[in-house]
């Protein structure tokens, strides 16, 4: 709150000051079927506009693929959504009640946004099992963490996820000793444990074999519906496989949306062809 | 039962706790043997061993934040010294009118400075219970304030290490000043007794040794409990991938803040047990070099194992005692050599060597 608006508020006798009203913790509201609103976002680093008047809406339960050449602002966009970077202008809302720009990274994660990084980041000196335990969203306060114990329901949930990601027989291994592909899967498993409403996935199939790619595509498709999934990917075959005929694909270029539509529409868009083929 | 669950898979911890229990029983017995008996342990030796145990407790507190949380603290000596100063103030108040100037209330150095009454922060420290609380509270409060400022603003890595150095250096300069009311560069000394027991008496010395051993055992169990809990796992997660744990919803700054504060309290207790056994506390305890040395103990012993820190502290300090009596000029060279050899050949410390042997056999 700026000082002048604070002053105005204090001199207005007919209102309860906003800072004295109880701060109701906002509950996620998706009445309008839109889970994520990004409007007029801009951010620049040393004069370089990484994001330039970006508008993007993600529907509840949708699977959205985002493609774009290097430097199109894909990762910066994810940084803004997860609270790592604050934009210079614009707004970002999660549902209709949660203003993402007012929250920091842990609060955004607790509100229900999960993120998978481009380079698999798992906790290397913890076991596969412990990695999944830490991803569970139930305990976050320091003193509750000290006494936290797993109940049988939670153990079942971990077993379920660990089987799904194919690391059942490796659950005691340190995560650092897994292969690259296994780490990718473990990180996906951690996201599943976290049960986010919105999943941001940055290049999930980098370093995966073709079979693994197929399995990942299958998993991401099965997650949409109950979660919204945003996938940023370079690999065109994988995007085609994910988007199918009717899912929306967004093309980013120089920090704003260049084209949006089904995979076929996007591929035949003249502007997209220009950007990708450098005409 | 709970205790056993905690150390069931912790061979090093089992050995450490068994050795401490053994020392608590054996040392008083051997000390009470007649002085010409071959197994007799002289009382000065008991005090030296007690000192090692308090330094081991200090190393344990550093391992908790450096080994498990990744905060390379180069200022933990400050918390140790603060705990020591609180204990020193209590011991000074116990002298009463037996000082050189015979003043019923003021310590000698205050009479010498022509002060006519006790400063407010010396009040209440004639009571042991109050001193005991302050031993935890003073280092804890400083660590909390320091941590709240540093961790909230996300200072980490080398910058944080430098700030911790600055913290202990600033405190050293402050405590050197006579106006501060902590005895200036002479510090606090000439203690007479503690909770009514004569500090020079053999029984008191043995009692302090036993208290140090118990404190080390309890400190170990506490640190082990924390590192085995889910909080300990979060600490390791923060150490290895800080931003990842943030995106998972953990408030990294709170985790760091509370563990750092607790570690400072443990260091304070170590300092409070150290002072009556060496008989003096002065501002040199705040010296930045001391704090760096603690990190060397932990590195030599083996980081992130807890018992490794204990082993490293006792090993280096024993070597220090040996060198400074036998080859006094060589000690710093020896310390440097040990540090280099360990870093190059034993990156996991002495404990890593033992573990390697165990897994080979």
Interface residues (C-beta under 8 A of the other chain):
Chain A: X82 X84 X105 X106 X107 X109 X110 X114 X115 X117 X121 X122 X123 X124 X125 X126 X130 X133 X134 X135 X137 X139 X140 X141 X142 X143 X145 X146 X147 X148 X190 X194
Chain B: X226 X229 X230 X231 X233 X234 X236 X237 X240 X241 X243 X244 X245 X246 X247 X248 X249 X250 X251 X252 X254 X255 X258
